[in-house]
Amino acid sequence: MAYLAGVKKEDLRSLCEDIGLTVTSKMSFIAIRDLIINDTNYDEEFTREHLKSIIQNRKSDYEQRMKEIESERAFELEKLRLSRQLLMGWVWRNLLLRSKSYFRNSNHKRMTLASS
């Protein structure tokens, strides 16, 4: 029974579902634990191993979800970087075009003034 110490309530709920015990939403951790232990079909070794499996699956699912979230964040970050590069390219292009136009117009005005 010491294997039940430190176990999450959600893991005990999953265990109960798997072995066919009915758990209500209002039941406390202790009530769920007692329900498992006092079941006529209770087998400590089976329960311990099945609970380990439930915990491993939950942790594995959590790690997988964290990897997915990290991947999504990396993708979004890369999209932002590319958008920024594209925007900066447009800005520089427009600046160059404007500066060429400015200098062309300045030279034209100088030439017009010089010929007068």
PECORTA-V942120 format. One record per pair of residues at least 4 apart in sequence whose C-alpha atoms are under 7 Angstrom apart, sorted by the first residue. I is the first residue (numbers start at 1). J is the second residue. Records with the same first field share a line. If there is no record, write none. Layout:
I=J / J
//
This chain:
3=48
7=11
8=12
9=13 / 29
10=14
11=15 / 54 / 55
12=16 / 32
13=17 / 23
14=18
15=19 / 51
16=20 / 21 / 22 / 36
17=21 / 22
23=27
27=31 / 32
28=32
29=33
30=34
31=35
32=36
33=37
34=38
35=39
36=42
37=42
38=42
43=47
44=48
45=49
46=50
47=51
48=52
49=53
50=54
51=55
52=56
53=57
54=58
55=59
56=60
57=61
58=62
59=63
60=64
61=65
62=66
63=67
64=68
65=69
66=70
67=71
68=72
69=73
70=74
71=75
72=76
73=77
74=78
75=79
76=80
77=81
78=82
79=83
80=84
81=85
82=86
83=87
84=88
85=89
86=90
87=91
88=92
89=93
90=94
91=95
92=96
93=97
94=98
95=99
96=100
97=101
98=102
99=103
100=104
101=105
102=106
103=107
104=108
105=109
106=110
107=111
108=112
109=113
110=114
111=115
112=116
//
